[in-house]
Amino acid sequence: MRIQFLGSLLLMVLSFALGARCVAAQDEQDKDNYFTGTLLENAPDHLKVAKALLQGKSEERIFKVNAQTKVEGGRLRLRARITVRYITSEDGDTAILVIVRPAAKKQK
């Protein structure tokens, strides 16, 4: 009787642990991806964005643009600061939303 109870308890704990692991993996997959940087190239089918990193290095990413891509905050201009929300697929990164950041005001 006691062994059955311990076996049932162990089975229940393991099933909860497995369920929590599956939920955590799904949450990681559903997270939105964002990339913030400076717009280097604005073509009808893609955007090229660069982010400055430490030690003078930079990271450049190319995002595909389609009819579902939304642009907020103004017009896309070269050297504008933008944030791109994107999804990753087999074809590459596709922009879902592009937010144009306001230009920094110069201090006198």
ChimeraX attribute file (.defattr): number of C-alpha atoms within 10 A of each C-alpha:
attribute: neighborCount
match mode: 1-to-1
recipient: residues
	/A:1	6
	/A:2	7
	/A:3	8
	/A:4	9
	/A:5	10
	/A:6	11
	/A:7	12
	/A:8	12
	/A:9	12
	/A:10	11
	/A:11	12
	/A:12	11
	/A:13	12
	/A:14	12
	/A:15	12
	/A:16	11
	/A:17	11
	/A:18	10
	/A:19	11
	/A:20	12
	/A:21	12
	/A:22	11
	/A:23	11
	/A:24	10
	/A:25	10
	/A:26	11
	/A:27	10
	/A:28	9
	/A:29	10
	/A:30	9
	/A:31	9
	/A:32	10
	/A:33	14
	/A:34	13
	/A:35	17
	/A:36	18
	/A:37	21
	/A:38	21
	/A:39	22
	/A:40	17
	/A:41	16
	/A:42	14
	/A:43	9
	/A:44	9
	/A:45	10
	/A:46	16
	/A:47	20
	/A:48	17
	/A:49	25
	/A:50	20
	/A:51	15
	/A:52	13
	/A:53	9
	/A:54	6
	/A:55	6
	/A:56	6
	/A:57	8
	/A:58	11
	/A:59	10
	/A:60	13
	/A:61	14
	/A:62	16
	/A:63	21
	/A:64	19
	/A:65	21
	/A:66	13
	/A:67	7
	/A:68	10
	/A:69	15
	/A:70	14
	/A:71	16
	/A:72	13
	/A:73	11
	/A:74	11
	/A:75	10
	/A:76	19
	/A:77	14
	/A:78	13
	/A:79	14
	/A:80	17
	/A:81	21
	/A:82	23
	/A:83	20
	/A:84	23
	/A:85	20
	/A:86	21
	/A:87	18
	/A:88	12
	/A:89	8
	/A:90	5
	/A:91	7
	/A:92	12
	/A:93	18
	/A:94	21
	/A:95	26
	/A:96	19
	/A:97	18
	/A:98	23
	/A:99	18
	/A:100	21
	/A:101	17
	/A:102	11
	/A:103	9
	/A:104	7
	/A:105	6
	/A:106	5
	/A:107	4
	/A:108	3
